[in-house]
Amino acid sequence: MAFSLRGRTQTTLADINITPLVDVVLVLLLIFMLTAPVLQSGIEVAVPQTRTVEQITEQRTVITIDKDQNVFLNNTGTDRRINLNDLANALGPSLPGSKRVIYIRADKAVQFGAFASVMDSVKQAGITNISIVTHPIDNSSQ
């Protein structure tokens, strides 16, 4: 587009001002950086460390036992406290046949008897594919 002023022709500038765009992107980046650790919060459990750890990417059903031996079931994305006597009934109908895998996260201070009771309840629900969640051993501390 050209304008004519007293014999001179001038063109308009069609540049996009990206300053507001950069401001919005930086604010969104800040928001996501601050909220990401909150999204991964849950029940705090100090799981044991092992040399062999397999990374799981898809959503799975997780049973968590905290250091006070409270049992939590997470099959919908949220942890809910559950009575050990109701665990087998809660697991039975909620898992389709292809997802009959259970992951158990137990604090390393949990006694074996409590862990065995949870495993027994899972087996009563007809689930035999049980995995135990661990963290890899940090090689820098050795």
Solvent accessible surface area in square Angstrom, and as a share of the most:
residue,aa,sasa,rsa
1,M,176,0.79
2,A,63,0.49
3,F,101,0.42
4,S,90,0.58
5,L,100,0.50
6,R,243,0.89
7,G,79,0.76
8,R,164,0.60
9,T,98,0.57
10,Q,88,0.39
11,T,106,0.61
12,T,71,0.41
13,L,160,0.80
14,A,97,0.75
15,D,123,0.64
16,I,151,0.76
17,N,112,0.58
18,I,101,0.51
19,T,82,0.48
20,P,74,0.47
21,L,109,0.54
22,V,68,0.39
23,D,77,0.40
24,V,85,0.49
25,V,81,0.46
26,L,95,0.47
27,V,83,0.48
28,L,84,0.42
29,L,94,0.47
30,L,101,0.50
31,I,83,0.42
32,F,130,0.54
33,M,120,0.54
34,L,124,0.62
35,T,57,0.33
36,A,49,0.38
37,P,91,0.57
38,V,103,0.59
39,L,147,0.73
40,Q,166,0.74
41,S,83,0.54
42,G,58,0.56
43,I,32,0.16
44,E,165,0.74
45,V,18,0.10
46,A,51,0.40
47,V,8,0.04
48,P,50,0.31
49,Q,103,0.46
50,T,48,0.28
51,R,190,0.69
52,T,123,0.71
53,V,46,0.27
54,E,140,0.63
55,Q,145,0.64
56,I,71,0.36
57,T,130,0.76
58,E,94,0.42
59,Q,112,0.50
60,R,57,0.21
61,T,9,0.05
62,V,30,0.17
63,I,0,0.00
64,T,0,0.00
65,I,1,0.00
66,D,18,0.09
67,K,136,0.58
68,D,101,0.52
69,Q,82,0.37
70,N,34,0.17
71,V,12,0.07
72,F,32,0.13
73,L,0,0.00
74,N,26,0.13
75,N,39,0.20
76,T,113,0.66
77,G,46,0.44
78,T,93,0.54
79,D,51,0.26
80,R,121,0.44
81,R,160,0.59
82,I,19,0.09
83,N,86,0.44
84,L,59,0.30
85,N,127,0.65
86,D,74,0.38
87,L,0,0.00
88,A,19,0.15
89,N,113,0.58
90,A,22,0.17
91,L,0,0.00
92,G,26,0.25
93,P,118,0.74
94,S,50,0.33
95,L,15,0.07
96,P,78,0.49
97,G,67,0.65
98,S,103,0.66
99,K,84,0.35
100,R,62,0.23
101,V,24,0.14
102,I,0,0.00
103,Y,28,0.11
104,I,0,0.00
105,R,60,0.22
106,A,11,0.08
107,D,14,0.07
108,K,140,0.59
109,A,71,0.55
110,V,20,0.12
111,Q,128,0.57
112,F,156,0.65
113,G,50,0.48
114,A,22,0.17
115,F,28,0.12
116,A,39,0.30
117,S,44,0.29
118,V,2,0.01
119,M,48,0.21
120,D,75,0.39
121,S,12,0.07
122,V,0,0.00
123,K,112,0.47
124,Q,126,0.56
125,A,17,0.13
126,G,52,0.50
127,I,0,0.00
128,T,116,0.67
129,N,81,0.42
130,I,34,0.17
131,S,37,0.24
132,I,94,0.48
133,V,41,0.24
134,T,28,0.16
135,H,99,0.44
136,P,72,0.46
137,I,46,0.23
138,D,79,0.41
139,N,118,0.61
140,S,99,0.64
141,S,95,0.61
142,Q,143,0.64
